């Protein structure tokens, strides 16, 4: 995603079932190799380190198929 008013900004929204699962994933040593590759790719594409924000879901919507 990117800001409609700022094409230089980008956002990645990652959702987990629970905060606990997100924290487990964060600490999983198996993701280190993939994380390093992603960080290298991002370093070439962005000016700074990613910022992480904890949001509280206030409503969920799933479209009907």
Helices and strands as residue ranges (DSSP letters): E 2-3, E 6-10, H 19-27, G 29-31, H 32-45
